[in-house]
Amino acid sequence: MEVSHLNSHYITNILRYIFITFRLLLVAAICVLIGAAFYYGIKYAYPFIIAIILSFFLNPVVTFIQVKTNMHRGVATFIVIFLIFAVISGIVTLIILQLINGLVYLNDVVPSHVQLLSRYIQSYFVNTLLPMWGHITHLISTLDQSEQLTIQDNMNHLGQKLATNLSNLGTHVITYLTNMVVSLPNIITGLIFICLATFFMTKDWYKLGDYFDSKLPESVSRSLQNVYEGLRQAFLGFIRAHLTLISITAVIILIGLVVLRVAHPVTIAFLTGLADMFPYLGTGSVFLPWIIYSYFSKQYFMAIGLAILYAVVIIQRQIMEPKIISSNIGLNPLPTLVAIFIGFKLLGFLGLVLGPIVLIVINTLSQADVFRNIWSYIIGDRTLPK
């Protein structure tokens, strides 16, 4: 009897581990399918994914207007989308007008600066590079014939490589511009679908939610609701944090430009703050060319002042970003700093934005007990929701 009981217990454990392995593989397969669906969905259904994200943020505004004014939800949705489109169009128009004013200003001042820079380059070439080249030529002439041929071959190879790189760069630029022009119809079509899908999803947001609630198990629906609320609060905090950072950057730049007595400080600070929104541009796209130009045009005070201002902007951004983001999304600064660093290492400047977003999603799923429920299902503490 004892042997039979031990065999029965042994078989039960084996079956339990088999079921655990099966459920683990099932969860892994579902995760892979979700990842594949998301990957191909972005590629082929990106207008509707963008529309879902936009509806996610527009829904609270539309609901607020609907409740406060008793307005029909479709009308409220149309008004909100129209106002956002008008604001975006106004901002774009303002930027274009500022760019036109800036171009007019540059058209007045750049020619004299170009002439100054050209004279400086000529002077530098005549007084520095030519004597240096003569000295190098004299040194080469003292070498053996074979060594002279080797140096000459290397210089020819370097010149050919430089010419090839410049040619490839021009080809890439032309190809990029051509592809952008060719893709304009697709871009316009995508924007139309995004606008229409955003309108209908926002208008029927709660109807769609009730439909999915009726089709999903209660426990799954409750978990999804918790995830939705957590993500909504976290992403709103994330956007608020970045707007705060951009505002701080713009104010610091404005103060620095006023101290340096730069013309049009408000416009430059505003445009630089906008550039700070984009990971691959940032404030460096404005400051670095400006510093280099100031140095070569012998405006050393301006070059040093801009370099100090740029360093202050970068340092305050690195210090304030983890703290402000963590306080707005409810995370500890240390995990936020780790997420920013890992994102930067994996994806470059784009990872500075995507790293905290991934951390937000993971934290929200954890707070909604999604990982705990999945693990409970794998080890057999609960069955599939019914």
C-alpha positions as CSV (number, residue, x, y, z in Angstrom):
1,M,0.0,0.0,0.0
2,E,2.8,2.4,0.9
3,V,4.6,1.7,-2.4
4,S,1.4,2.2,-4.3
5,H,0.8,5.5,-2.5
6,L,4.4,6.7,-3.3
7,N,3.9,5.7,-7.0
8,S,0.6,7.6,-7.1
9,H,2.2,10.7,-5.5
10,Y,5.2,10.5,-8.0
11,I,2.8,10.2,-11.0
12,T,0.8,13.2,-9.7
13,N,3.9,15.3,-9.4
14,I,5.0,14.3,-12.9
15,L,1.6,15.2,-14.3
16,R,1.7,18.5,-12.4
17,Y,5.1,19.4,-13.9
18,I,3.8,18.4,-17.4
19,F,0.8,20.7,-17.0
20,I,3.1,23.5,-15.7
21,T,5.4,23.1,-18.7
22,F,2.4,23.0,-21.1
23,R,0.9,26.2,-19.6
24,L,4.3,27.9,-19.7
25,L,4.7,27.1,-23.3
26,L,1.1,28.2,-24.0
27,V,1.8,31.6,-22.3
28,A,5.0,32.0,-24.2
29,A,3.3,31.2,-27.5
30,I,0.6,33.7,-26.8
31,C,3.2,36.4,-26.0
32,V,5.0,35.6,-29.2
33,L,1.7,35.8,-31.2
34,I,0.9,39.1,-29.5
35,G,4.4,40.5,-30.4
36,A,4.1,39.3,-34.0
37,A,0.6,40.8,-34.3
38,F,1.9,44.1,-32.9
39,Y,4.9,44.1,-35.2
40,Y,2.9,43.4,-38.4
41,G,0.1,45.6,-37.1
42,I,2.4,48.6,-36.9
43,K,3.5,47.9,-40.4
44,Y,0.1,47.4,-42.0
45,A,-2.4,48.9,-39.6
46,Y,-0.5,51.9,-38.2
47,P,-3.3,54.4,-38.9
48,F,-5.6,52.6,-36.6
49,I,-3.0,52.0,-33.9
50,I,-2.2,55.7,-34.0
51,A,-6.0,56.4,-33.9
52,I,-6.3,54.2,-30.8
53,I,-3.5,56.1,-29.1
54,L,-5.0,59.5,-30.0
55,S,-8.5,58.3,-28.9
56,F,-6.9,57.1,-25.6
57,F,-5.9,60.7,-24.8
58,L,-8.8,62.5,-26.4
59,N,-11.5,60.5,-24.6
60,P,-11.2,62.3,-21.2
61,V,-11.5,65.7,-22.9
62,V,-14.5,64.7,-25.0
63,T,-16.2,63.1,-22.0
64,F,-15.7,66.3,-19.9
65,I,-17.3,68.5,-22.7
66,Q,-20.1,66.0,-23.1
67,V,-20.9,65.9,-19.4
68,K,-20.6,69.6,-18.8
69,T,-22.6,70.8,-21.8
70,N,-24.9,67.8,-22.5
71,M,-23.6,67.9,-26.0
72,H,-23.9,64.9,-28.3
73,R,-20.8,62.9,-28.1
74,G,-20.2,62.9,-31.9
75,V,-20.4,66.7,-32.0
76,A,-18.1,67.0,-28.9
77,T,-15.6,64.7,-30.6
78,F,-15.7,66.7,-33.9
79,I,-15.2,70.0,-31.9
80,V,-12.2,68.6,-30.0
81,I,-10.5,67.1,-33.1
82,F,-11.2,70.4,-35.0
83,L,-9.7,72.5,-32.2
84,I,-6.6,70.3,-31.9
85,F,-6.2,70.5,-35.7
86,A,-6.6,74.3,-35.5
87,V,-4.1,74.6,-32.7
88,I,-1.6,72.4,-34.5
89,S,-2.1,74.4,-37.7
90,G,-1.7,77.7,-35.8
91,I,1.6,76.4,-34.2
92,V,2.8,75.3,-37.7
93,T,1.8,78.6,-39.2
94,L,3.6,80.5,-36.3
95,I,6.7,78.4,-36.8
96,I,6.6,79.1,-40.6
97,L,6.2,82.8,-40.0
98,Q,9.1,82.8,-37.5
99,L,11.2,80.8,-39.9
100,I,10.4,83.3,-42.7
101,N,11.4,86.2,-40.4
102,G,14.5,84.4,-39.4
103,L,15.4,83.7,-43.0
104,V,14.9,87.4,-43.9
105,Y,17.1,88.3,-40.9
106,L,19.7,85.7,-42.0
107,N,19.5,87.0,-45.6
108,D,20.6,90.5,-44.2
109,V,23.4,89.4,-41.9
110,V,24.7,86.1,-43.3
111,P,26.4,87.5,-46.4
112,S,28.7,89.7,-44.3
113,H,29.4,86.8,-41.9
114,V,30.1,84.5,-44.8
115,Q,32.6,87.0,-46.2
116,L,34.2,87.4,-42.8
117,L,34.4,83.6,-42.5
118,S,35.8,83.3,-46.0
119,R,38.5,85.9,-45.3
120,Y,39.4,84.1,-42.0
121,I,39.6,80.7,-43.9
122,Q,41.8,82.3,-46.5
123,S,44.1,83.8,-43.9
124,Y,44.2,80.6,-42.0
125,F,45.1,78.7,-45.2
126,V,47.8,81.1,-46.2
127,N,49.4,81.7,-42.8
128,T,49.0,78.2,-41.3
129,L,48.2,75.5,-43.7
130,L,50.6,76.4,-46.5
131,P,53.7,76.7,-44.3
132,M,52.7,73.5,-42.7
133,W,52.2,71.8,-46.1
134,G,55.7,73.1,-47.2
135,H,57.2,71.7,-44.0
136,I,55.5,68.3,-44.6
137,T,56.6,68.3,-48.2
138,H,60.2,69.0,-47.1
139,L,60.0,66.1,-44.6
140,I,58.6,63.7,-47.3
141,S,61.4,64.7,-49.7
142,T,63.9,63.4,-47.2
143,L,62.4,59.9,-47.2
144,D,63.3,57.0,-49.4
145,Q,61.6,56.6,-52.8
146,S,59.5,53.7,-51.6
147,E,58.3,55.5,-48.5
148,Q,57.4,58.5,-50.7
149,L,55.4,56.3,-53.0
150,T,53.6,54.7,-50.0
151,I,52.6,58.1,-48.6
152,Q,51.5,59.2,-52.0
153,D,49.4,56.1,-52.5
154,N,47.8,56.5,-49.1
155,M,46.9,60.1,-49.9
156,N,45.4,59.2,-53.2
157,H,43.4,56.4,-51.5
158,L,42.2,58.9,-48.9
159,G,41.2,61.4,-51.6
160,Q,39.3,58.7,-53.5
161,K,37.6,57.5,-50.4
162,L,36.5,61.0,-49.5
163,A,35.2,61.6,-53.0
164,T,33.3,58.3,-52.9
165,N,31.7,59.2,-49.5
166,L,30.7,62.6,-50.7
167,S,29.1,61.0,-53.8
168,N,27.3,58.4,-51.8
169,L,26.0,61.2,-49.4
170,G,24.7,63.1,-52.3
171,T,23.0,60.0,-53.8
172,H,21.4,59.2,-50.4
173,V,20.1,62.7,-50.1
174,I,18.6,62.7,-53.6
175,T,17.1,59.2,-53.0
176,Y,15.6,60.3,-49.7
177,L,14.0,63.5,-51.2
178,T,12.7,61.4,-54.1
179,N,11.2,58.8,-51.8
180,M,9.6,61.5,-49.7
181,V,8.0,63.1,-52.7
182,V,6.8,59.8,-54.0
183,S,5.4,58.8,-50.6
184,L,3.3,62.0,-50.2
185,P,0.1,60.4,-51.5
186,N,0.5,57.6,-49.0
187,I,1.2,60.0,-46.2
188,I,-1.9,62.0,-47.0
189,T,-4.1,58.9,-47.3
190,G,-2.7,57.7,-44.0
191,L,-3.6,61.0,-42.3
192,I,-7.1,60.9,-43.7
193,F,-7.6,57.3,-42.2
194,I,-6.1,58.4,-38.9
195,C,-8.5,61.3,-38.6
196,L,-11.5,59.3,-39.5
197,A,-10.6,56.3,-37.3
198,T,-9.8,58.7,-34.4
199,F,-13.2,60.3,-34.8
200,F,-15.2,57.1,-34.8
201,M,-13.1,55.4,-32.0
202,T,-13.4,58.5,-29.8
203,K,-17.1,58.9,-30.5
204,D,-17.9,55.2,-29.7
205,W,-15.2,54.7,-27.1
206,Y,-17.6,53.5,-24.3
207,K,-19.7,51.5,-26.7
208,L,-16.5,49.7,-27.9
209,G,-15.5,49.2,-24.3
210,D,-18.9,47.7,-23.3
211,Y,-18.7,45.4,-26.4
212,F,-15.3,44.0,-25.4
213,D,-16.4,43.7,-21.8
214,S,-19.4,41.6,-22.8
215,K,-17.1,39.3,-24.8
216,L,-14.3,38.9,-22.3
217,P,-14.3,37.0,-19.0
218,E,-14.9,39.2,-15.9
219,S,-11.5,38.7,-14.4
220,V,-9.8,39.6,-17.7
221,S,-12.0,42.6,-18.2
222,R,-11.2,43.8,-14.7
223,S,-7.5,43.4,-15.3
224,L,-7.7,45.3,-18.6
225,Q,-9.6,48.1,-16.9
226,N,-6.9,48.4,-14.2
227,V,-4.2,48.4,-16.9
228,Y,-6.1,51.1,-18.9
229,E,-6.5,53.4,-15.9
230,G,-2.8,52.9,-14.9
231,L,-1.5,53.5,-18.4
232,R,-3.7,56.6,-18.8
233,Q,-2.5,58.2,-15.5
234,A,1.1,57.2,-16.2
235,F,1.2,58.5,-19.8
236,L,-0.5,61.8,-18.9
237,G,2.2,62.2,-16.2
238,F,4.9,61.3,-18.7
239,I,3.7,63.9,-21.2
240,R,3.4,66.5,-18.4
241,A,6.9,65.7,-17.3
242,H,8.4,66.2,-20.8
243,L,6.5,69.5,-21.2
244,T,7.9,70.6,-17.9
245,L,11.5,69.7,-19.0
246,I,11.0,71.4,-22.3
247,S,9.7,74.5,-20.6
248,I,12.7,74.6,-18.1
249,T,15.1,74.2,-21.1
250,A,13.4,77.0,-23.0
251,V,13.5,79.4,-20.0
252,I,17.2,78.6,-19.3
253,I,18.1,79.2,-23.0
254,L,16.0,82.5,-23.0
255,I,17.9,83.8,-19.9
256,G,21.3,82.8,-21.4
257,L,20.5,84.5,-24.7
258,V,19.3,87.7,-23.0
259,V,22.6,87.7,-21.0
260,L,24.6,87.2,-24.2
261,R,22.5,90.0,-25.9
262,V,21.5,87.8,-28.8
263,A,18.9,89.1,-31.2
264,H,15.4,87.5,-31.1
265,P,16.0,85.5,-27.9
266,V,12.4,84.5,-27.5
267,T,12.1,83.0,-31.0
268,I,15.4,81.2,-30.7
269,A,14.5,79.8,-27.2
270,F,11.1,78.7,-28.4
271,L,12.5,76.9,-31.5
272,T,15.3,75.3,-29.5
273,G,12.7,74.1,-27.0
274,L,10.7,72.5,-29.8
275,A,13.9,70.9,-31.1
276,D,14.4,69.4,-27.6
277,M,11.2,67.4,-28.2
278,F,12.8,65.3,-30.8
279,P,15.4,62.7,-29.6
280,Y,17.7,62.8,-32.6
281,L,17.7,66.6,-32.8
282,G,17.7,68.1,-29.3
283,T,19.3,71.4,-28.3
284,G,22.6,70.3,-29.9
285,S,21.2,70.7,-33.4
286,V,21.0,74.5,-32.6
287,F,23.9,75.1,-30.3
288,L,26.7,73.0,-31.9
289,P,26.7,74.7,-35.4
290,W,26.2,78.1,-33.7
291,I,29.3,77.5,-31.4
292,I,31.4,76.3,-34.3
293,Y,30.4,79.3,-36.5
294,S,31.1,81.8,-33.6
295,Y,34.5,80.3,-33.1
296,F,35.6,80.4,-36.7
297,S,34.3,83.9,-37.1
298,K,36.5,85.0,-34.1
299,Q,33.5,85.7,-31.9
300,Y,35.2,84.0,-29.0
301,F,33.1,85.6,-26.3
302,M,29.9,84.4,-28.0
303,A,31.3,80.9,-28.6
304,I,32.4,80.5,-25.0
305,G,29.0,81.9,-23.7
306,L,27.0,79.5,-26.0
307,A,29.2,76.6,-24.9
308,I,28.6,77.3,-21.2
309,L,24.9,77.8,-21.9
310,Y,24.7,74.5,-23.8
311,A,26.6,72.7,-21.0
312,V,24.2,74.1,-18.4
313,V,21.2,72.9,-20.5
314,I,22.6,69.4,-20.8
315,I,23.6,69.1,-17.2
316,Q,20.2,70.3,-15.8
317,R,18.5,68.0,-18.3
318,Q,20.4,64.9,-17.0
319,I,19.9,65.9,-13.4
320,M,16.2,66.9,-13.6
321,E,14.9,64.3,-16.1
322,P,14.9,61.2,-13.9
323,K,13.4,63.2,-10.9
324,I,10.7,65.0,-12.8
325,I,9.7,61.9,-14.8
326,S,9.6,59.6,-11.8
327,S,7.6,62.1,-9.7
328,N,5.0,62.5,-12.5
329,I,4.5,58.8,-13.3
330,G,4.8,57.6,-9.7
331,L,8.1,55.7,-10.0
332,N,11.3,55.7,-8.0
333,P,14.0,57.9,-9.6
334,L,16.6,55.0,-9.6
335,P,14.5,52.6,-11.8
336,T,13.7,55.5,-14.0
337,L,17.4,56.4,-14.4
338,V,18.2,52.8,-15.2
339,A,15.5,52.7,-17.8
340,I,16.8,55.9,-19.4
341,F,20.3,54.5,-19.5
342,I,19.4,51.1,-20.9
343,G,17.1,52.7,-23.5
344,F,20.0,55.0,-24.5
345,K,22.4,52.1,-24.8
346,L,20.0,50.0,-26.9
347,L,18.3,52.5,-29.1
348,G,20.4,55.7,-28.8
349,F,18.6,59.0,-28.3
350,L,15.3,57.4,-29.1
351,G,15.8,55.1,-26.1
352,L,15.7,58.2,-23.8
353,V,12.0,58.3,-24.5
354,L,11.2,54.7,-25.1
355,G,13.0,53.5,-22.0
356,P,10.7,55.2,-19.5
357,I,7.7,54.2,-21.6
358,V,8.6,50.5,-21.4
359,L,9.1,51.0,-17.6
360,I,5.7,52.6,-17.3
361,V,4.0,49.6,-19.1
362,I,5.9,47.1,-17.0
363,N,5.0,48.9,-13.7
364,T,1.3,49.3,-14.7
365,L,1.0,45.6,-15.6
366,S,2.7,44.7,-12.3
367,Q,0.3,47.0,-10.3
368,A,-2.7,45.4,-12.1
369,D,-1.5,41.9,-10.9
370,V,-1.1,40.8,-14.6
371,F,2.2,39.1,-14.0
372,R,0.9,37.5,-10.7
373,N,-2.2,36.2,-12.5
374,I,-0.1,34.7,-15.3
375,W,2.3,33.0,-12.9
376,S,-0.7,31.7,-10.9
377,Y,-2.1,30.2,-14.1
378,I,1.2,28.7,-15.0
379,I,1.8,26.9,-11.7
380,G,-1.9,25.8,-11.5
381,D,-3.2,27.9,-8.7
382,R,-6.0,29.1,-10.9
383,T,-7.5,28.0,-14.2
384,L,-8.3,29.9,-17.3
385,P,-10.9,32.6,-16.6
386,K,-14.4,31.7,-17.6
